[in-house]
Amino acid sequence: MHDRLGARRQQILTLLKKNKSMTVPELAQATAITEVGVRQHLALLERDGLVMREELTLSGRGRPRILYRPTPAADRFFAQTATALLLQIVDYLSQSRKDKKIDQFFARRMQQQKEAILARTQGLPFEEKVKELARICDEDGFMAEVETLDGELMLTEHHCPIFDVAQKFPQACHYEMELFRAVLGVDLVRDKHLPCGDGMCRYRIAPPKEEKKKN
């Protein structure tokens, strides 16, 4: 298996990563590739252990619905910044006396991120600020997007490029939430969490009262 995929197979893998699972017709419509072409790409991805198929039996008669989903092995084809972050942690701890400094490391990292994000979001209306935050997360490999649901903004991260770090150091997830609170100036709720077995990290963000009045 090669370390790099062709553009079409990367596109299919990205769609599966974001949507969790898709059928051949759905992939064909999303990529503007024929169903025959999609099946050929899926066969290669399945051969390399990057996707798996699942038969969904429908009630009543009819053929089962075939869904394709990415395997854990596919994660290496998406942004992974865990190695760089681990090196930063090791470097920081080497200059410290005890492992309790890990919290201080994440706090310092959050402050640096906060300053960079505020430089891009300063002065934006609240909804645009959330969308810009999602764009920044997306640039960092989190496959982030924003949608509106029941009057709340939902910021979803479909991929975690520091997943291994987050599993070992829960502080990473804690400080991400604190970072979002700090740059948006509102409270928020994380109702989906990748390290807990969910297929995504998702934040429910209620606009501030003054924004609701404007609408």
Phi and psi in degrees as a GROMACS rama.xvg file:
@    title "Ramachandran Plot"
@    xaxis  label "Phi"
@    yaxis  label "Psi"
@TYPE xy
-85.4598  157.352  HIS-2
-78.6899  -13.9008  ASP-3
-125.032  140.417  ARG-4
-101.612  158.533  LEU-5
-68.4876  163.04  GLY-6
-59.1365  -40.7525  ALA-7
-67.6321  -44.3019  ARG-8
-69.0243  -34.2075  ARG-9
-65.1181  -38.9789  GLN-10
-62.134  -44.675  GLN-11
-64.4448  -43.5768  ILE-12
-63.1166  -38.8841  LEU-13
-65.6627  -41.9106  THR-14
-62.3227  -42.0965  LEU-15
-66.4761  -36.4237  LEU-16
-65.2853  -42.2602  LYS-17
-75.079  -36.5149  LYS-18
-98.4792  -1.16857  ASN-19
73.2738  -46.0413  LYS-20
-158.402  148.836  SER-21
-149.457  157.503  MET-22
-92.4126  168.781  THR-23
-60.2553  -47.9936  VAL-24
-59.1673  -38.1442  PRO-25
-65.195  -41.4849  GLU-26
-67.249  -38.7686  LEU-27
-62.7136  -41.3677  ALA-28
-68.304  -39.7153  GLN-29
-72.8745  -27.4907  ALA-30
-105.219  -9.91908  THR-31
61.0217  32.72  ALA-32
-108.514  150.516  ILE-33
-65.766  157.717  THR-34
-62.5287  -34.4225  GLU-35
-62.3275  -44.2573  VAL-36
-63.7616  -42.426  GLY-37
-60.3878  -43.9299  VAL-38
-62.0369  -36.1809  ARG-39
-65.7166  -44.2382  GLN-40
-65.2162  -41.179  HIS-41
-64.4783  -36.287  LEU-42
-61.8054  -40.3536  ALA-43
-69.5406  -41.013  LEU-44
-65.7877  -37.8536  LEU-45
-69.0008  -39.7351  GLU-46
-58.5502  -38.3141  ARG-47
-86.6648  5.24452  ASP-48
76.126  21.2156  GLY-49
-97.7494  -21.4058  LEU-50
-133.95  157.906  VAL-51
-134.117  154.243  MET-52
-106.001  153.487  ARG-53
-139.772  130.612  GLU-54
-92.325  124.631  GLU-55
-107.726  109.115  LEU-56
-79.2296  124.201  THR-57
-89.4054  151.445  LEU-58
-68.3327  142.47  SER-59
86.8969  -161.3  GLY-60
-86.7809  171.341  ARG-61
116.976  162.968  GLY-62
-75.5518  147.963  ARG-63
-64.9073  150.332  PRO-64
-85.3293  126.457  ARG-65
-96.3131  118.897  ILE-66
-108.265  144.908  LEU-67
-114.763  137.822  TYR-68
-138.562  152.382  ARG-69
-73.7607  148.661  PRO-70
-91.5499  164.646  THR-71
-55.3936  -28.9344  PRO-72
-64.5863  -21.1349  ALA-73
-72.7303  -16.9553  ALA-74
-60.1228  -25.7959  ASP-75
-71.4502  -10.1083  ARG-76
-93.2668  6.3253  PHE-77
-116.562  164.458  PHE-78
-54.9691  130.242  ALA-79
-128.595  109.841  GLN-80
-108.668  12.3075  THR-81
-61.8069  -41.2935  ALA-82
-61.0808  -46.1016  THR-83
-63.224  -41.0841  ALA-84
-66.7716  -41.6179  LEU-85
-60.9185  -39.4528  LEU-86
-63.2762  -38.8057  LEU-87
-63.0571  -41.7501  GLN-88
-63.1063  -47.9532  ILE-89
-60.2309  -42.7254  VAL-90
-62.5114  -43.1355  ASP-91
-66.3998  -44.6164  TYR-92
-67.3718  -28.4906  LEU-93
-66.3684  -21.5497  SER-94
-97.2148  2.19492  GLN-95
-113.73  170.037  SER-96
-96.192  -30.5359  ARG-97
-139.602  159.926  LYS-98
-66.536  -15.9002  ASP-99
-63.6478  -13.0093  LYS-100
-70.2945  -10.7267  LYS-101
-58.0829  -41.754  ILE-102
-59.2999  -41.7564  ASP-103
-66.7784  -33.8859  GLN-104
-61.5968  -49.8196  PHE-105
-66.1872  -34.8631  PHE-106
-64.9507  -41.7916  ALA-107
-67.6094  -40.6325  ARG-108
-62.71  -41.0066  ARG-109
-61.5054  -40.5786  MET-110
-63.2369  -41.0606  GLN-111
-63.9527  -42.63  GLN-112
-64.8658  -41.2734  GLN-113
-58.144  -46.5386  LYS-114
-62.4947  -40.4675  GLU-115
-67.9984  -40.0061  ALA-116
-70.7106  -42.0705  ILE-117
-61.3027  -32.7926  LEU-118
-63.6694  -27.0344  ALA-119
-96.4354  -18.6023  ARG-120
-110.241  -7.7487  THR-121
-55.9812  127.324  GLN-122
85.4303  -3.3824  GLY-123
-79.4203  148.625  LEU-124
-58.2959  156.497  PRO-125
-55.9979  -48.9561  PHE-126
-62.7961  -39.8341  GLU-127
-66.8132  -32.2881  GLU-128
-64.6773  -41.9037  LYS-129
-64.9147  -42.3045  VAL-130
-65.0424  -37.5321  LYS-131
-68.3663  -37.8391  GLU-132
-59.9616  -42.6177  LEU-133
-63.514  -39.168  ALA-134
-62.38  -40.6467  ARG-135
-63.6209  -44.9103  ILE-136
-62.4573  -39.2963  CYS-137
-63.4647  -40.9492  ASP-138
-62.9944  -28.9825  GLU-139
-85.631  4.24904  ASP-140
97.3313  10.6125  GLY-141
-87.9401  -1.57622  PHE-142
50.129  56.2813  MET-143
-95.0173  150.032  ALA-144
-153.221  164.437  GLU-145
-126.155  138.469  VAL-146
-140.384  161.758  GLU-147
-103.818  132.678  THR-148
-143.38  119.53  LEU-149
52.6689  42.8468  ASP-150
80.4306  -0.0983451  GLY-151
-112.982  152.999  GLU-152
-92.1778  132.26  LEU-153
-111.133  111.607  MET-154
-96.6804  115.171  LEU-155
-113.36  133.998  THR-156
-112.126  113.201  GLU-157
-83.913  -13.3103  HIS-158
-143.02  146.104  HIS-159
-120.945  104.908  CYS-160
-72.0686  -8.4491  PRO-161
-118.641  32.5335  ILE-162
-56.8566  -44.7153  PHE-163
-61.708  -38.0577  ASP-164
-67.9831  -43.5719  VAL-165
-62.6323  -34.0677  ALA-166
-69.2741  -35.9954  GLN-167
-83.675  -33.9585  LYS-168
-124.736  91.0178  PHE-169
-57.692  -18.1783  PRO-170
-58.1279  -28.8623  GLN-171
-59.6699  -42.6861  ALA-172
-72.3812  -39.5406  CYS-173
-59.9575  -46.1983  HIS-174
-75.4746  -22.7661  TYR-175
-64.6328  -44.6704  GLU-176
-63.7972  -41.8724  MET-177
-64.0188  -35.2574  GLU-178
-63.432  -47.1706  LEU-179
-62.3364  -41.0968  PHE-180
-62.1761  -41.1277  ARG-181
-67.6246  -42.5115  ALA-182
-80.1022  -25.8293  VAL-183
-93.6045  -22.703  LEU-184
74.0874  20.3857  GLY-185
-137.557  165.305  VAL-186
-82.9426  160.636  ASP-187
-152.193  164.963  LEU-188
-124.963  132.296  VAL-189
-97.284  109.588  ARG-190
-103.483  -3.90033  ASP-191
-135.307  141.203  LYS-192
-146.29  117.289  HIS-193
-55.5088  -47.8325  LEU-194
-62.9283  -15.6773  PRO-195
-92.5868  4.31704  CYS-196
100.943  -2.17919  GLY-197
-73.9521  161.009  ASP-198
-83.6236  6.09915  GLY-199
-166.04  168.312  MET-200
-107.224  129.288  CYS-201
-134.106  134.604  ARG-202
-115.246  128.648  TYR-203
-94.319  122.024  ARG-204
-122.899  113.857  ILE-205
-87.7255  129.27  ALA-206
-60.8964  150.325  PRO-207
-61.6964  157.701  PRO-208
-56.1834  -40.0568  LYS-209
-64.9008  -31.1533  GLU-210
-70.6526  -38.4286  GLU-211
-63.0649  -38.6148  LYS-212
-63.2985  -37.1334  LYS-213
-63.8121  -34.4702  LYS-214
